């Protein structure tokens, strides 16, 4: 007795063809991204850090190679997460706002340096001059 389904009374087994291994998609050359926020610091950021903390951060600075001040690490982190976008200068207003945000966390590395940083940015920074006579 033959049982037939819809269509035909007998269907031959399908042949199984071996599949070739899939080829990986072509990779596009990626532009090299900065390794850390320290690579994104501007010259003005570096001058501010050096004035406020005495730490000199040069291009290619490796934070794993030695101690880093919390002030420098905070500015680098702000650059790394794009709260300070490329080309945006650190201002006194920005630092005061950052200080307020960090006060809420209970850990504020900007606080002890805020007055010195604000003074530097408002009057004695690299792009400022005194016009009073």
N, CA, C and O atoms as a Tinker XYZ file with bonds, in Angstrom:
   532  protein
     1  N      0.845000   -1.152000    0.000000    73     2
     2  CA     0.000000    0.000000    0.000000    64     1     3
     3  C      0.898000    1.225000    0.000000    63     2     4     5
     4  O      1.896000    1.271000    0.718000    81     3
     5  N      0.555000    2.184000   -0.778000    73     3     6
     6  CA     1.307000    3.421000   -0.899000    64     5     7
     7  C      0.447000    4.553000   -0.392000    63     6     8     9
     8  O     -0.717000    4.708000   -0.764000    81     7
     9  N      1.058000    5.334000    0.465000    73     7    10
    10  CA     0.343000    6.496000    0.975000    64     9    11
    11  C      0.879000    7.700000    0.226000    63    10    12    13
    12  O      2.086000    7.937000    0.182000    81    11
    13  N      0.012000    8.419000   -0.334000    73    11    14
    14  CA     0.473000    9.595000   -1.078000    64    13    15
    15  C     -0.059000   10.855000   -0.407000    63    14    16    17
    16  O     -1.164000   10.892000    0.134000    81    15
    17  N      0.760000   11.860000   -0.467000    73    15    18
    18  CA     0.342000   13.144000    0.088000    64    17    19
    19  C     -0.237000   13.986000   -1.027000    63    18    20    21
    20  O     -0.640000   13.476000   -2.072000    81    19
    21  N     -0.268000   15.204000   -0.801000    73    19    22
    22  CA    -0.765000   16.093000   -1.836000    64    21    23
    23  C      0.228000   16.111000   -2.976000    63    22    24    25
    24  O      1.422000   16.299000   -2.745000    81    23
    25  N     -0.200000   15.935000   -4.116000    73    23    26
    26  CA     0.678000   16.023000   -5.269000    64    25    27
    27  C      1.013000   14.679000   -5.843000    63    26    28    29
    28  O      0.270000   14.175000   -6.685000    81    27
    29  N      2.112000   14.072000   -5.417000    73    27    30
    30  CA     2.581000   12.853000   -6.057000    64    29    31
    31  C      2.520000   11.673000   -5.104000    63    30    32    33
    32  O      2.404000   11.824000   -3.888000    81    31
    33  N      2.602000   10.508000   -5.697000    73    31    34
    34  CA     2.544000    9.288000   -4.908000    64    33    35
    35  C      3.904000    8.952000   -4.319000    63    34    36    37
    36  O      3.976000    8.298000   -3.279000    81    35
    37  N      4.972000    9.381000   -4.956000    73    35    38
    38  CA     6.299000    9.050000   -4.458000    64    37    39
    39  C      7.254000   10.191000   -4.824000    63    38    40    41
    40  O      7.355000   10.588000   -5.985000    81    39
    41  N      7.942000   10.700000   -3.820000    73    39    42
    42  CA     8.896000   11.780000   -4.052000    64    41    43
    43  C     10.275000   11.245000   -3.723000    63    42    44    45
    44  O     10.479000   10.711000   -2.633000    81    43
    45  N     11.233000   11.374000   -4.640000    73    43    46
    46  CA    12.579000   10.898000   -4.334000    64    45    47
    47  C     13.217000   11.803000   -3.276000    63    46    48    49
    48  O     12.849000   12.968000   -3.131000    81    47
    49  N     14.180000   11.241000   -2.542000    73    47    50
    50  CA    14.882000   12.030000   -1.530000    64    49    51
    51  C     15.640000   13.168000   -2.211000    63    50    52    53
    52  O     16.238000   12.978000   -3.271000    81    51
    53  N     15.613000   14.322000   -1.609000    73    51    54
    54  CA    16.352000   15.431000   -2.242000    64    53    55
    55  C     17.855000   15.203000   -2.095000    63    54    56    57
    56  O     18.320000   14.621000   -1.115000    81    55
    57  N     18.586000   15.665000   -3.070000    73    55    58
    58  CA    20.031000   15.555000   -2.979000    64    57    59
    59  C     20.551000   16.746000   -2.177000    63    58    60    61
    60  O     20.070000   17.871000   -2.308000    81    59
    61  N     21.521000   16.469000   -1.367000    73    59    62
    62  CA    22.085000   17.507000   -0.525000    64    61    63
    63  C     23.421000   17.902000   -1.120000    63    62    64    65
    64  O     24.338000   17.088000   -1.224000    81    63
    65  N     23.516000   19.153000   -1.505000    73    63    66
    66  CA    24.760000   19.655000   -2.081000    64    65    67
    67  C     25.574000   20.292000   -0.968000    63    66    68    69
    68  O     25.033000   21.037000   -0.150000    81    67
    69  N     26.847000   20.010000   -0.931000    73    67    70
    70  CA    27.676000   20.632000    0.114000    64    69    71
    71  C     27.750000   22.154000   -0.117000    63    70    72    73
    72  O     27.842000   22.633000   -1.247000    81    71
    73  N     27.704000   22.879000    0.996000    73    71    74
    74  CA    27.801000   24.335000    0.903000    64    73    75
    75  C     29.258000   24.743000    1.031000    63    74    76    77
    76  O     30.030000   24.163000    1.794000    81    75
    77  N     29.597000   25.741000    0.273000    73    75    78
    78  CA    30.955000   26.252000    0.422000    64    77    79
    79  C     30.994000   27.135000    1.671000    63    78    80    81
    80  O     29.978000   27.694000    2.086000    81    79
    81  N     32.169000   27.246000    2.252000    73    79    82
    82  CA    32.276000   28.067000    3.450000    64    81    83
    83  C     32.080000   29.526000    3.064000    63    82    84    85
    84  O     32.590000   29.983000    2.041000    81    83
    85  N     31.341000   30.243000    3.885000    73    83    86
    86  CA    31.087000   31.653000    3.541000    64    85    87
    87  C     32.371000   32.471000    3.654000    63    86    88    89
    88  O     33.218000   32.229000    4.514000    81    87
    89  N     32.480000   33.416000    2.784000    73    87    90
    90  CA    33.649000   34.283000    2.831000    64    89    91
    91  C     33.332000   35.489000    3.710000    63    90    92    93
    92  O     32.207000   35.990000    3.725000    81    91
    93  N     34.318000   35.930000    4.418000    73    91    94
    94  CA    34.133000   37.086000    5.294000    64    93    95
    95  C     33.955000   38.333000    4.446000    63    94    96    97
    96  O     34.575000   38.465000    3.391000    81    95
    97  N     33.116000   39.243000    4.900000    73    95    98
    98  CA    32.948000   40.480000    4.127000    64    97    99
    99  C     34.256000   41.274000    4.122000    63    98   100   101
   100  O     35.050000   41.210000    5.061000    81    99
   101  N     34.446000   42.001000    3.070000    73    99   102
   102  CA    35.665000   42.791000    2.953000    64   101   103
   103  C     35.691000   43.854000    4.043000    63   102   104   105
   104  O     34.696000   44.537000    4.284000    81   103
   105  N     36.820000   43.983000    4.685000    73   103   106
   106  CA    36.966000   45.006000    5.730000    64   105   107
   107  C     37.469000   46.292000    5.096000    63   106   108   109
   108  O     38.348000   46.295000    4.233000    81   107
   109  N     36.885000   47.362000    5.552000    73   107   110
   110  CA    37.318000   48.666000    5.085000    64   109   111
   111  C     38.371000   49.198000    6.043000    63   110   112   113
   112  O     38.322000   48.950000    7.248000    81   111
   113  N     39.295000   49.912000    5.499000    73   111   114
   114  CA    40.307000   50.522000    6.357000    64   113   115
   115  C     39.623000   51.518000    7.281000    63   114   116   117
   116  O     38.822000   52.347000    6.847000    81   115
   117  N     39.951000   51.421000    8.546000    73   115   118
   118  CA    39.380000   52.339000    9.519000    64   117   119
   119  C     40.395000   53.429000    9.814000    63   118   120   121
   120  O     41.606000   53.205000    9.810000    81   119
   121  N     39.877000   54.585000   10.062000    73   119   122
   122  CA    40.783000   55.635000   10.493000    64   121   123
   123  C     41.128000   55.364000   11.944000    63   122   124   125
   124  O     40.287000   54.909000   12.719000    81   123
   125  N     42.338000   55.639000   12.298000    73   123   126
   126  CA    42.798000   55.387000   13.663000    64   125   127
   127  C     42.101000   56.343000   14.610000    63   126   128   129
   128  O     42.143000   57.558000   14.417000    81   127
   129  N     41.465000   55.801000   15.625000    73   127   130
   130  CA    40.799000   56.631000   16.620000    64   129   131
   131  C     41.750000   56.857000   17.782000    63   130   132   133
   132  O     42.616000   56.029000   18.063000    81   131
   133  N     41.579000   57.987000   18.452000    73   131   134
   134  CA    42.434000   58.242000   19.607000    64   133   135
   135  C     42.276000   57.150000   20.653000    63   134   136   137
   136  O     41.192000   56.598000   20.836000    81   135
   137  N     43.379000   56.847000   21.341000    73   135   138
   138  CA    43.359000   55.792000   22.346000    64   137   139
   139  C     42.636000   56.226000   23.602000    63   138   140   141
   140  O     42.016000   55.404000   24.277000    81   139
   141  N     42.707000   57.503000   23.924000    73   139   142
   142  CA    42.100000   57.955000   25.162000    64   141   143
   143  C     41.732000   59.414000   25.032000    63   142   144   145
   144  O     42.047000   60.065000   24.035000    81   143
   145  N     41.061000   59.920000   26.049000    73   143   146
   146  CA    40.725000   61.328000   26.066000    64   145   147
   147  C     41.956000   62.212000   26.123000    63   146   148   149
   148  O     41.895000   63.374000   25.722000    81   147
   149  N     43.076000   61.686000   26.613000    73   147   150
   150  CA    44.303000   62.473000   26.672000    64   149   151
   151  C     44.782000   62.827000   25.272000    63   150   152   153
   152  O     45.395000   63.876000   25.072000    81   151
   153  N     44.509000   61.960000   24.304000    73   151   154
   154  CA    44.887000   62.244000   22.920000    64   153   155
   155  C     44.027000   63.358000   22.330000    63   154   156   157
   156  O     44.420000   63.991000   21.351000    81   155
   157  N     42.875000   63.596000   22.911000    73   155   158
   158  CA    41.949000   64.592000   22.395000    64   157   159
   159  C     42.097000   65.959000   23.063000    63   158   160   161
   160  O     41.447000   66.919000   22.651000    81   159
   161  N     42.935000   66.056000   24.077000    73   159   162
   162  CA    43.124000   67.335000   24.748000    64   161   163
   163  C     43.720000   68.354000   23.784000    63   162   164   165
   164  O     44.609000   68.034000   22.994000    81   163
   165  N     43.219000   69.583000   23.858000    73   163   166
   166  CA    43.754000   70.647000   23.016000    64   165   167
   167  C     44.977000   71.251000   23.697000    63   166   168   169
   168  O     45.258000   70.962000   24.860000    81   167
   169  N     45.694000   72.084000   22.968000    73   167   170
   170  CA    46.847000   72.767000   23.560000    64   169   171
   171  C     46.395000   73.663000   24.710000    63   170   172   173
   172  O     47.095000   73.790000   25.714000    81   171
   173  N     45.214000   74.288000   24.559000    73   171   174
   174  CA    44.679000   75.122000   25.641000    64   173   175
   175  C     44.356000   74.267000   26.864000    63   174   176   177
   176  O     44.581000   74.698000   27.995000    81   175
   177  N     43.827000   73.047000   26.646000    73   175   178
   178  CA    43.561000   72.128000   27.765000    64   177   179
   179  C     44.860000   71.791000   28.485000    63   178   180   181
   180  O     44.919000   71.791000   29.714000    81   179
   181  N     45.892000   71.507000   27.710000    73   179   182
   182  CA    47.187000   71.130000   28.286000    64   181   183
   183  C     47.789000   72.286000   29.092000    63   182   184   185
   184  O     48.376000   72.080000   30.155000    81   183
   185  N     47.631000   73.515000   28.561000    73   183   186
   186  CA    48.139000   74.687000   29.278000    64   185   187
   187  C     47.371000   74.888000   30.583000    63   186   188   189
   188  O     47.967000   75.218000   31.608000    81   187
   189  N     46.057000   74.692000   30.547000    73   187   190
   190  CA    45.235000   74.825000   31.748000    64   189   191
   191  C     45.644000   73.794000   32.794000    63   190   192   193
   192  O     45.811000   74.126000   33.967000    81   191
   193  N     45.802000   72.560000   32.374000    73   191   194
   194  CA    46.195000   71.488000   33.294000    64   193   195
   195  C     47.548000   71.791000   33.920000    63   194   196   197
   196  O     47.734000   71.628000   35.126000    81   195
   197  N     48.488000   72.230000   33.098000    73   195   198
   198  CA    49.821000   72.509000   33.631000    64   197   199
   199  C     49.779000   73.683000   34.614000    63   198   200   201
   200  O     50.441000   73.645000   35.651000    81   199
   201  N     49.009000   74.717000   34.297000    73   199   202
   202  CA    48.923000   75.866000   35.195000    64   201   203
   203  C     48.263000   75.495000   36.523000    63   202   204   205
   204  O     48.714000   75.909000   37.591000    81   203
   205  N     47.200000   74.716000   36.439000    73   203   206
   206  CA    46.411000   74.400000   37.632000    64   205   207
   207  C     47.075000   73.337000   38.500000    63   206   208   209
   208  O     47.075000   73.455000   39.726000    81   207
   209  N     47.638000   72.306000   37.884000    73   207   210
   210  CA    48.152000   71.169000   38.660000    64   209   211
   211  C     49.668000   71.021000   38.616000    63   210   212   213
   212  O     50.253000   70.337000   39.456000    81   211
   213  N     50.296000   71.656000   37.647000    73   211   214
   214  CA    51.733000   71.485000   37.467000    64   213   215
   215  C     52.080000   70.277000   36.618000    63   214   216   217
   216  O     53.248000   70.070000   36.288000    81   215
   217  N     51.083000   69.472000   36.258000    73   215   218
   218  CA    51.347000   68.281000   35.447000    64   217   219
   219  C     51.415000   68.670000   33.973000    63   218   220   221
   220  O     50.556000   69.387000   33.459000    81   219
   221  N     52.442000   68.186000   33.322000    73   219   222
   222  CA    52.614000   68.461000   31.890000    64   221   223
   223  C     52.118000   67.260000   31.096000    63   222   224   225
   224  O     52.661000   66.159000   31.194000    81   223
   225  N     51.082000   67.497000   30.315000    73   223   226
   226  CA    50.501000   66.453000   29.462000    64   225   227
   227  C     50.921000   66.770000   28.025000    63   226   228   229
   228  O     50.511000   67.790000   27.473000    81   227
   229  N     51.718000   65.921000   27.431000    73   227   230
   230  CA    52.177000   66.140000   26.068000    64   229   231
   231  C     51.381000   65.263000   25.110000    63   230   232   233
   232  O     50.662000   64.358000   25.536000    81   231
   233  N     51.512000   65.535000   23.822000    73   231   234
   234  CA    50.864000   64.699000   22.812000    64   233   235
   235  C     51.396000   63.273000   22.955000    63   234   236   237
   236  O     52.594000   63.077000   23.158000    81   235
   237  N     50.529000   62.296000   22.852000    73   235   238
   238  CA    50.923000   60.905000   22.995000    64   237   239
   239  C     51.066000   60.471000   24.437000    63   238   240   241
   240  O     51.629000   59.412000   24.713000    81   239
   241  N     50.567000   61.271000   25.354000    73   239   242
   242  CA    50.656000   60.960000   26.786000    64   241   243
   243  C     49.989000   59.618000   27.070000    63   242   244   245
   244  O     48.881000   59.358000   26.601000    81   243
   245  N     50.661000   58.775000   27.834000    73   243   246
   246  CA    50.118000   57.468000   28.199000    64   245   247
   247  C     49.756000   57.494000   29.682000    63   246   248   249
   248  O     50.648000   57.510000   30.530000    81   247
   249  N     48.460000   57.500000   30.011000    73   247   250
   250  CA    48.063000   57.573000   31.411000    64   249   251
   251  C     48.481000   56.346000   32.225000    63   250   252   253
   252  O     48.519000   56.401000   33.455000    81   251
   253  N     48.788000   55.262000   31.556000    73   251   254
   254  CA    49.203000   54.058000   32.274000    64   253   255
   255  C     50.683000   54.126000   32.669000    63   254   256   257
   256  O     51.150000   53.334000   33.488000    81   255
   257  N     51.406000   55.066000   32.086000    73   255   258
   258  CA    52.844000   55.137000   32.336000    64   257   259
   259  C     53.207000   55.802000   33.650000    63   258   260   261
   260  O     54.322000   55.637000   34.146000    81   259
   261  N     52.286000   56.543000   34.208000    73   259   262
   262  CA    52.607000   57.223000   35.457000    64   261   263
   263  C     51.377000   57.838000   36.079000    63   262   264   265
   264  O     50.267000   57.684000   35.568000    81   263
   265  N     51.575000   58.538000   37.189000    73   263   266
   266  CA    50.422000   59.131000   37.872000    64   265   267
   267  C     49.797000   60.257000   37.058000    63   266   268   269
   268  O     50.480000   60.983000   36.334000    81   267
   269  N     48.518000   60.378000   37.193000    73   267   270
   270  CA    47.753000   61.406000   36.501000    64   269   271
   271  C     46.928000   62.143000   37.542000    63   270   272   273
   272  O     46.309000   61.522000   38.406000    81   271
   273  N     46.920000   63.464000   37.460000    73   271   274
   274  CA    46.097000   64.210000   38.400000    64   273   275
   275  C     44.624000   63.995000   38.068000    63   274   276   277
   276  O     44.258000   63.774000   36.914000    81   275
   277  N     43.806000   64.063000   39.082000    73   275   278
   278  CA    42.363000   63.874000   38.886000    64   277   279
   279  C     41.787000   64.974000   38.013000    63   278   280   281
   280  O     40.849000   64.733000   37.253000    81   279
   281  N     42.331000   66.174000   38.113000    73   279   282
   282  CA    41.875000   67.286000   37.279000    64   281   283
   283  C     42.113000   66.963000   35.803000    63   282   284   285
   284  O     41.215000   67.133000   34.978000    81   283
   285  N     43.320000   66.496000   35.469000    73   283   286
   286  CA    43.660000   66.145000   34.088000    64   285   287
   287  C     42.796000   64.978000   33.603000    63   286   288   289
   288  O     42.297000   64.995000   32.478000    81   287
   289  N     42.626000   63.977000   34.450000    73   287   290
   290  CA    41.819000   62.812000   34.062000    64   289   291
   291  C     40.370000   63.206000   33.808000    63   290   292   293
   292  O     39.726000   62.665000   32.909000    81   291
   293  N     39.854000   64.148000   34.599000    73   291   294
   294  CA    38.465000   64.587000   34.413000    64   293   295
   295  C     38.307000   65.322000   33.093000    63   294   296   297
   296  O     37.346000   65.073000   32.365000    81   295
   297  N     39.225000   66.219000   32.770000    73   295   298
   298  CA    39.138000   66.919000   31.481000    64   297   299
   299  C     39.274000   65.945000   30.310000    63   298   300   301
   300  O     38.568000   66.072000   29.309000    81   299
   301  N     40.171000   64.987000   30.435000    73   299   302
   302  CA    40.338000   63.983000   29.379000    64   301   303
   303  C     39.066000   63.159000   29.217000    63   302   304   305
   304  O     38.670000   62.841000   28.096000    81   303
   305  N     38.425000   62.814000   30.330000    73   303   306
   306  CA    37.172000   62.042000   30.266000    64   305   307
   307  C     36.077000   62.866000   29.605000    63   306   308   309
   308  O     35.279000   62.326000   28.838000    81   307
   309  N     36.026000   64.155000   29.887000    73   307   310
   310  CA    35.033000   65.027000   29.252000    64   309   311
   311  C     35.235000   65.066000   27.740000    63   310   312   313
   312  O     34.266000   65.083000   26.981000    81   311
   313  N     36.487000   65.080000   27.307000    73   311   314
   314  CA    36.783000   65.030000   25.868000    64   313   315
   315  C     36.417000   63.669000   25.281000    63   314   316   317
   316  O     35.861000   63.587000   24.186000    81   315
   317  N     36.729000   62.614000   26.010000    73   315   318
   318  CA    36.508000   61.253000   25.490000    64   317   319
   319  C     35.034000   60.959000   25.255000    63   318   320   321
   320  O     34.688000   60.244000   24.315000    81   319
   321  N     34.165000   61.502000   26.096000    73   319   322
   322  CA    32.726000   61.225000   25.945000    64   321   323
   323  C     32.008000   62.342000   25.200000    63   322   324   325
   324  O     30.778000   62.392000   25.176000    81   323
   325  N     32.779000   63.232000   24.597000    73   323   326
   326  CA    32.262000   64.325000   23.772000    64   325   327
   327  C     31.388000   65.328000   24.511000    63   326   328   329
   328  O     30.550000   65.986000   23.894000    81   327
   329  N     31.567000   65.456000   25.820000    73   327   330
   330  CA    30.915000   66.575000   26.502000    64   329   331
   331  C     31.639000   67.862000   26.140000    63   330   332   333
   332  O     31.051000   68.944000   26.141000    81   331
   333  N     32.912000   67.731000   25.832000    73   331   334
   334  CA    33.703000   68.810000   25.248000    64   333   335
   335  C     34.019000   68.353000   23.836000    63   334   336   337
   336  O     34.894000   67.513000   23.630000    81   335
   337  N     33.319000   68.895000   22.884000    73   335   338
   338  CA    33.501000   68.437000   21.513000    64   337   339
   339  C     34.810000   68.980000   20.934000    63   338   340   341
   340  O     35.363000   69.949000   21.454000    81   339
   341  N     35.301000   68.365000   19.873000    73   339   342
   342  CA    36.549000   68.828000   19.262000    64   341   343
   343  C     36.438000   70.309000   18.894000    63   342   344   345
   344  O     35.468000   70.736000   18.267000    81   343
   345  N     37.425000   71.066000   19.286000    73   343   346
   346  CA    37.430000   72.487000   18.986000    64   345   347
   347  C     36.751000   73.352000   20.041000    63   346   348   349
   348  O     36.939000   74.568000   20.058000    81   347
   349  N     35.974000   72.746000   20.910000    73   347   350
   350  CA    35.306000   73.509000   21.967000    64   349   351
   351  C     36.300000   73.768000   23.086000    63   350   352   353
   352  O     36.908000   72.839000   23.618000    81   351
   353  N     36.459000   75.023000   23.435000    73   351   354
   354  CA    37.399000   75.387000   24.482000    64   353   355
   355  C     36.772000   75.205000   25.856000    63   354   356   357
   356  O     35.560000   75.347000   26.017000    81   355
   357  N     37.585000   74.895000   26.826000    73   355   358
   358  CA    37.151000   74.862000   28.218000    64   357   359
   359  C     37.005000   76.317000   28.652000    63   358   360   361
   360  O     37.916000   77.124000   28.468000    81   359
   361  N     35.860000   76.638000   29.224000    73   359   362
   362  CA    35.621000   77.990000   29.709000    64   361   363
   363  C     35.371000   77.940000   31.208000    63   362   364   365
   364  O     35.162000   76.871000   31.781000    81   363
   365  N     35.396000   79.110000   31.835000    73   363   366
   366  CA    35.093000   79.189000   33.258000    64   365   367
   367  C     33.667000   78.716000   33.520000    63   366   368   369
   368  O     33.411000   78.033000   34.512000    81   367
   369  N     32.751000   79.072000   32.648000    73   367   370
   370  CA    31.353000   78.654000   32.801000    64   369   371
   371  C     31.253000   77.132000   32.719000    63   370   372   373
   372  O     30.539000   76.509000   33.504000    81   371
   373  N     31.972000   76.539000   31.766000    73   371   374
   374  CA    31.952000   75.085000   31.630000    64   373   375
   375  C     32.484000   74.414000   32.896000    63   374   376   377
   376  O     31.887000   73.459000   33.393000    81   375
   377  N     33.607000   74.913000   33.415000    73   375   378
   378  CA    34.192000   74.313000   34.619000    64   377   379
   379  C     33.274000   74.459000   35.831000    63   378   380   381
   380  O     33.166000   73.539000   36.642000    81   379
   381  N     32.614000   75.606000   35.957000    73   379   382
   382  CA    31.686000   75.805000   37.076000    64   381   383
   383  C     30.512000   74.833000   36.977000    63   382   384   385
   384  O     30.068000   74.276000   37.980000    81   383
   385  N     30.018000   74.639000   35.760000    73   383   386
   386  CA    28.921000   73.676000   35.561000    64   385   387
   387  C     29.402000   72.261000   35.859000    63   386   388   389
   388  O     28.694000   71.488000   36.505000    81   387
   389  N     30.589000   71.920000   35.396000    73   387   390
   390  CA    31.162000   70.602000   35.670000    64   389   391
   391  C     31.338000   70.410000   37.174000    63   390   392   393
   392  O     31.061000   69.333000   37.702000    81   391
   393  N     31.792000   71.443000   37.856000    73   391   394
   394  CA    31.953000   71.391000   39.307000    64   393   395
   395  C     30.612000   71.093000   39.989000    63   394   396   397
   396  O     30.544000   70.267000   40.899000    81   395
   397  N     29.563000   71.760000   39.550000    73   395   398
   398  CA    28.224000   71.500000   40.132000    64   397   399
   399  C     27.763000   70.071000   39.867000    63   398   400   401
   400  O     27.212000   69.419000   40.754000    81   399
   401  N     27.986000   69.590000   38.662000    73   399   402
   402  CA    27.587000   68.209000   38.338000    64   401   403
   403  C     28.342000   67.208000   39.195000    63   402   404   405
   404  O     27.760000   66.244000   39.690000    81   403
   405  N     29.636000   67.435000   39.371000    73   403   406
   406  CA    30.449000   66.498000   40.136000    64   405   407
   407  C     30.175000   66.568000   41.632000    63   406   408   409
   408  O     30.346000   65.571000   42.334000    81   407
   409  N     29.756000   67.716000   42.128000    73   407   410
   410  CA    29.411000   67.833000   43.548000    64   409   411
   411  C     28.272000   66.886000   43.907000    63   410   412   413
   412  O     28.223000   66.352000   45.015000    81   411
   413  N     27.363000   66.683000   42.969000    73   411   414
   414  CA    26.228000   65.782000   43.216000    64   413   415
   415  C     26.653000   64.325000   43.331000    63   414   416   417
   416  O     25.939000   63.517000   43.924000    81   415
   417  N     27.801000   63.986000   42.773000    73   415   418
   418  CA    28.261000   62.597000   42.824000    64   417   419
   419  C     29.005000   62.275000   44.107000    63   418   420   421
   420  O     29.208000   61.108000   44.440000    81   419
   421  N     29.412000   63.322000   44.829000    73   419   422
   422  CA    30.178000   63.099000   46.046000    64   421   423
   423  C     31.670000   62.973000   45.796000    63   422   424   425
   424  O     32.449000   62.907000   46.747000    81   423
   425  N     32.075000   62.938000   44.557000    73   423   426
   426  CA    33.496000   62.868000   44.200000    64   425   427
   427  C     33.757000   63.976000   43.194000    63   426   428   429
   428  O     33.302000   63.911000   42.052000    81   427
   429  N     34.489000   64.991000   43.625000    73   427   430
   430  CA    34.675000   66.163000   42.782000    64   429   431
   431  C     36.157000   66.537000   42.674000    63   430   432   433
   432  O     36.664000   67.286000   43.510000    81   431
   433  N     36.853000   66.029000   41.662000    73   431   434
   434  CA    38.266000   66.361000   41.506000    64   433   435
   435  C     38.494000   67.779000   40.988000    63   434   436   437
   436  O     39.621000   68.273000   41.022000    81   435
   437  N     37.450000   68.431000   40.515000    73   435   438
   438  CA    37.575000   69.793000   40.001000    64   437   439
   439  C     37.559000   70.802000   41.148000    63   438   440   441
   440  O     38.253000   71.817000   41.090000    81   439
   441  N     36.777000   70.530000   42.182000    73   439   442
   442  CA    36.557000   71.461000   43.284000    64   441   443
   443  C     37.803000   72.114000   43.848000    63   442   444   445
   444  O     37.853000   73.341000   43.929000    81   443
   445  N     38.823000   71.342000   44.246000    73   443   446
   446  CA    40.008000   71.962000   44.833000    64   445   447
   447  C     40.778000   72.870000   43.866000    63   446   448   449
   448  O     41.558000   73.717000   44.300000    81   447
   449  N     40.566000   72.698000   42.584000    73   447   450
   450  CA    41.313000   73.448000   41.572000    64   449   451
   451  C     40.461000   74.506000   40.875000    63   450   452   453
   452  O     40.963000   75.245000   40.028000    81   451
   453  N     39.179000   74.585000   41.224000    73   451   454
   454  CA    38.257000   75.435000   40.477000    64   453   455
   455  C     38.672000   76.905000   40.486000    63   454   456   457
   456  O     38.714000   77.532000   39.428000    81   455
   457  N     38.973000   77.455000   41.628000    73   455   458
   458  CA    39.306000   78.878000   41.701000    64   457   459
   459  C     40.532000   79.215000   40.852000    63   458   460   461
   460  O     40.531000   80.208000   40.125000    81   459
   461  N     41.563000   78.403000   40.943000    73   459   462
   462  CA    42.786000   78.643000   40.170000    64   461   463
   463  C     42.514000   78.507000   38.668000    63   462   464   465
   464  O     43.029000   79.284000   37.865000    81   463
   465  N     41.703000   77.517000   38.299000    73   463   466
   466  CA    41.380000   77.310000   36.889000    64   465   467
   467  C     40.550000   78.464000   36.338000    63   466   468   469
   468  O     40.807000   78.943000   35.233000    81   467
   469  N     39.562000   78.911000   37.099000    73   467   470
   470  CA    38.707000   80.010000   36.655000    64   469   471
   471  C     39.536000   81.290000   36.516000    63   470   472   473
   472  O     39.385000   82.021000   35.537000    81   471
   473  N     40.400000   81.561000   37.478000    73   471   474
   474  CA    41.272000   82.736000   37.384000    64   473   475
   475  C     42.131000   82.683000   36.118000    63   474   476   477
   476  O     42.285000   83.684000   35.418000    81   475
   477  N     42.677000   81.520000   35.840000    73   475   478
   478  CA    43.509000   81.348000   34.645000    64   477   479
   479  C     42.690000   81.601000   33.378000    63   478   480   481
   480  O     43.144000   82.299000   32.471000    81   479
   481  N     41.494000   81.038000   33.317000    73   479   482
   482  CA    40.669000   81.168000   32.119000    64   481   483
   483  C     40.105000   82.571000   31.940000    63   482   484   485
   484  O     39.914000   83.021000   30.810000    81   483
   485  N     39.837000   83.262000   33.033000    73   483   486
   486  CA    39.214000   84.579000   32.919000    64   485   487
   487  C     40.203000   85.722000   32.758000    63   486   488   489
   488  O     39.828000   86.795000   32.286000    81   487
   489  N     41.429000   85.520000   33.131000    73   487   490
   490  CA    42.291000   86.673000   33.053000    64   489   491
   491  C     43.714000   86.433000   32.655000    63   490   492   493
   492  O     44.332000   87.281000   32.011000    81   491
   493  N     44.241000   85.316000   33.017000    73   491   494
   494  CA    45.667000   85.141000   32.763000    64   493   495
   495  C     45.949000   83.983000   31.833000    63   494   496   497
   496  O     47.069000   83.474000   31.791000    81   495
   497  N     44.940000   83.560000   31.085000    73   495   498
   498  CA    45.134000   82.452000   30.166000    64   497   499
   499  C     45.995000   82.848000   28.998000    63   498   500   501
   500  O     46.337000   84.023000   28.866000    81   499
   501  N     46.357000   81.925000   28.154000    73   499   502
   502  CA    47.276000   82.185000   27.053000    64   501   503
   503  C     46.720000   83.161000   26.016000    63   502   504   505
   504  O     47.498000   83.815000   25.322000    81   503
   505  N     45.387000   83.279000   25.890000    73   503   506
   506  CA    44.799000   84.138000   24.880000    64   505   507
   507  C     44.200000   85.405000   25.480000    63   506   508   509
   508  O     43.403000   86.072000   24.821000    81   507
   509  N     44.559000   85.750000   26.699000    73   507   510
   510  CA    43.997000   86.911000   27.352000    64   509   511
   511  C     45.085000   87.926000   27.633000    63   510   512   513
   512  O     46.244000   87.564000   27.833000    81   511
   513  N     44.714000   89.189000   27.647000    73   511   514
   514  CA    45.655000   90.215000   28.012000    64   513   515
   515  C     44.912000   91.300000   28.781000    63   514   516   517
   516  O     43.699000   91.456000   28.647000    81   515
   517  N     45.641000   92.024000   29.565000    73   515   518
   518  CA    45.079000   93.058000   30.422000    64   517   519
   519  C     45.114000   94.377000   29.669000    63   518   520   521
   520  O     46.180000   94.817000   29.238000    81   519
   521  N     43.949000   95.018000   29.506000    73   519   522
   522  CA    43.886000   96.288000   28.790000    64   521   523
   523  C     43.715000   97.462000   29.741000    63   522   524   525
   524  O     43.587000   98.602000   29.295000    81   523
   525  N     43.711000   97.201000   31.043000    73   523   526
   526  CA    43.580000   98.300000   31.992000    64   525   527
   527  C     44.890000   99.067000   32.073000    63   526   528   529
   528  O     45.972000   98.491000   31.962000    81   527
   529  N     44.774000  100.375000   32.268000    73   527   530
   530  CA    45.998000  101.188000   32.320000    64   529   531
   531  C     46.081000  101.945000   33.622000    63   530   532
   532  O     47.041000  102.682000   33.848000    81   531
